[in-house]
């Protein structure tokens, strides 16, 4: 597996971590109504969007490099 | 003697030798960290019910700084992006661009370690005070305006202190175990933005005094073991990447393809180290 393939796996894991973190923040917001938790949950969602945009850019930039 | 297959793929594996080597090494690393993660999960699910430190063996909650942990996670994710960009710069034959990305990666690694050092120091000045009536509190000591590191009850007695001032923590309400009712006093303290409450304890009433070190609780033992082991990997990675960034120009000029492959191998190690943190952060900080 090349660095390209491992990087894609890493970006995927990062997106999943951000999903967990955002769920954790919104869970706190639901339980307690603390606005700061909702804000941090939203920041995580924006970061997920950012990671997806980056992932697309990365795939285009590295299209000629092997996955092996 | 020339080392074979440093650039061209070996016919039977389809890969250059260093790539096979790093994946074998990473497989052994997976086993090492996998054992620690398994140990953590078994200790966590096997911990008795109860809200630490009131119950000596219960699992501590809310003692790690989640915003700092999140920031450190972002730092490592950024470093993984820059290490792959450094590799791409070499593929474009652009060594100065490679150097810039690699220096940024090393800076991220050192930033991560610096922040972790502050986190550790905060733990070494944070105490659990168990009283002779069986109750316990956590907080920072206030000895002449600062909280000393690694004190025990013996240190307090040797200094002939009769009453110990403690900035007692108000428990973090977001970190109460699922199903446990949060006391009204905790809600009130949070509404008032109060995180500490200064209390004074007679030394004669204190049964034990321990900083947040590995011997204090099972949680700290596994927390320090796993994060320190990970920190050593970050340090090792920073040294290797720093070597390539600052001393790699000559090798690059002589053997550009082999140097590019070395950076790919170093990048694979760096990604592994960052991936371990991606799992470590939610397990240790959030669960």
Boltz contact constraints between the chains, C-beta under 6 A:
constraints:
  - contact:
      token1: [A, 3]
      token2: [B, 87]
      max_distance: 6.0
  - contact:
      token1: [A, 3]
      token2: [B, 264]
      max_distance: 6.0
  - contact:
      token1: [A, 3]
      token2: [B, 267]
      max_distance: 6.0
  - contact:
      token1: [A, 3]
      token2: [B, 268]
      max_distance: 6.0
  - contact:
      token1: [A, 6]
      token2: [B, 268]
      max_distance: 6.0
  - contact:
      token1: [A, 6]
      token2: [B, 271]
      max_distance: 6.0
  - contact:
      token1: [A, 7]
      token2: [B, 84]
      max_distance: 6.0
  - contact:
      token1: [A, 10]
      token2: [B, 80]
      max_distance: 6.0
  - contact:
      token1: [A, 10]
      token2: [B, 271]
      max_distance: 6.0
  - contact:
      token1: [A, 10]
      token2: [B, 275]
      max_distance: 6.0
  - contact:
      token1: [A, 13]
      token2: [B, 278]
      max_distance: 6.0
  - contact:
      token1: [A, 14]
      token2: [B, 77]
      max_distance: 6.0
  - contact:
      token1: [A, 17]
      token2: [B, 278]
      max_distance: 6.0
  - contact:
      token1: [A, 20]
      token2: [B, 282]
      max_distance: 6.0
  - contact:
      token1: [A, 24]
      token2: [B, 286]
      max_distance: 6.0
  - contact:
      token1: [A, 28]
      token2: [B, 174]
      max_distance: 6.0
